[in-house]
């Protein structure tokens, strides 16, 4: 079986059986195209002819080309998944990627807002016009739930139940989860659904925005890029040059939950993390805060 045929089978497996996200599939497809191009240069026609040395040489070339460690780690992960699939299907008899170690990644402390900064941000939008009402609801929802921006813009009105204070979110890999809405988020969303969204919907062409919870001024679905601009707009108003992304509100949610005593596994569930290790990055932030409080408060620190 040629490398192209095997690649196509693997990508189809990711789409159909694994239900992987489009982002993951696109990234793996790009990684495999690059690896297959390298194999063609080396005259290697099948994945069965690849050795761990082949993979290491491929990664070394990328490293010399200044590829980031995170990029190299993803390519190793991609090749391990590929060969795991190929061995299971009997297309190859061994997994050479197992003998290749993953580049060690630098641990970065997630950027987050302090409580007062978050409060100023979510309360910045004015409530005297539809777009301001929408923006308040959007920011309150992001901070209250920690959902991803892509999950937020994909919401439909029926996904939100203000009666019980919950929302149904479709996460990565089409995995559904329930997130909780605090009192402030419920108030902001109720105001938006009653007074903001109906006015924005009036501008829609042929009801194009009806399926989306958050609409733009034309009455159609708000985009991820638009959310970035909205956050930038209000950050400039309340915090000047402070650099904050929409994803930082997700970091802020997790940090404040853990600071408030929430169990790590509860936060994992609310964030939609498959692995607990993905959530544990926030414990470093809370430990740093505890250390600062201790150093400032204890007389003999």
Order of alpha helices (4+ residues) and beta strands (2+ residues): alpha-alpha-alpha-alpha-alpha-alpha-alpha-beta-beta-beta-alpha-alpha-alpha-alpha-alpha-alpha-alpha
